[in-house]
Amino acid sequence: MPRWLEDCRPFAHNGSPAAYIPELAKAPKEALGVTLLATDGSTISGGDSSQMFTMQSISKVFTLLLALMSNGEEAVFAKVGMEPTGDDFNSMLKLELVEPGIPFNPLINAGAIAVTSLIPGIDVMDKTLRILEFIRYLAGDENIGYNIAVSSSEAATAYRNRSLAYFLKDNDVLDAQTDVEELLSVYFNHCAIEVNCHHLARMALILAHGGLDPLTNRQLLPRRYVQIAKTFMLTCGMYNASGEFAIKVGIPAKSGVAGGIMAVVPGQYGIGIIGPALDRRGNSIAGVRLLEAMSVECDWSIF
Ligand code: DON
């Protein structure tokens, strides 16, 4: 592990932390950490694995699961599609171009905002806490919270997400009663949920076992919904780098703009990675290299 970490760390020089959310730009550029959690509970951690960071888009996997569990497949897929876009994660392009104007999938920003509108609750705090409780339950840590400075920093600069959300309302993906600002507050809050590599690895291990927690032998999530979530991770989890990632690494994974990656080796491992310097598609530049090195060495590709 130390060799892989030190081999991959220099790649951080070719990227930089996300700047469009000002609070994320402060992250240490050269940090790199990883936790691998195996089915028997044994853990390998290296580098900055205990550093806390915000989940950002990784939280979209869990809002999707929660929306499916609360509303069922039919209601969710009335609002989002099942296809990769090939465009940037915050793109508006296909919303106008392709009928019926629903977001292509739940992992791009437009799709995740639509999914967040399906989270039950009476107000912003109730919905935020419901998502937070779900993450705490899966990660096995009651102390997980969300970073208010990051959430507010995003809220203050989210011109693109605001446009997307109002566009969705105009297209009737969000119904007429939806208060877009409140919906976006829930979305920014869940993106700002703060975890470390161990938390991501713990949640990924549950996904690796079809929703069964192998450490307690309890079925925490419906197998069918986990199957849907992992399929989206494989086809859309690394955005418009998902095809390349599938060829080079070959496992379901989800990235976030704080530099986190959650990856799943089916039946074997849950993996959490942090490396705040991003490539131009918004994925951790050193984190992707690290996953590639480990996957090649351990023959993880599912193909
Ligand atoms: O909505 C946004 O732009 C961020 N809160 C999340 C985007 C993100 O993590 C994209 N990932 N690589």
Residues whose N, C-alpha, C, O or C-beta is under 5 A from the ligand:
A	BS01	DON	Q56 S57 F89 N109 C191 S255 G256 V257 R281 G282 N283
